[in-house]
Amino acid sequence: MRKRFILLAAAVVLSSAPSRAQPAALTGAEAWKAVVGNTIIGATPSGEALVEYFAPDGAARNRIAGKPGEGEWSLRGARLCTDYSDDDDDDGSADDKSEDSSDDEEADCFGLSVQGDTLTLTDEAGKAREFKILPGNAEKL
């Protein structure tokens, strides 16, 4: 009987021990260090499959619903900004196509945080999306 009580007491103590807390999320430039040179996978705001690679030299390459795209990334303060040349062609005018694709007005900027292998990007409207971080150029973009 005493042995059973000791085992029960040990089980209660172990089950009430605090669980290991997740490390604090990295934000801004510290978060970016976990992403640059790696690939993220997730979905666009409209739900299309998204794979995106951020090269250390500032190049960004993605594939959205099977269609490839190329652009640039920059870190502006604590925000990640991306500018894809195919985004500049939205209205189809020839003048827009000849403009520099790195104009600030054309870039999409996001707040970022990383916890483990999860990147959270938050747009200017405050809507957050999560992506899984894969090491290197996992999808050969």
Buried (B, 14 or more C-beta within 10 A) or exposed (E): EEEEEEEEEEEEEEEEEEEEEEEEBBBBEEBBEBBBBBBBBBBEEEEEEBBBBBBEEEEBBBBBEEEEBEBBBBBEEBBBBBBBBBBBEEEEEEEEEEEEBBEEEBBBBBBBBBBEEBBBBBEEEEEEBEBEBBEEBBBEB
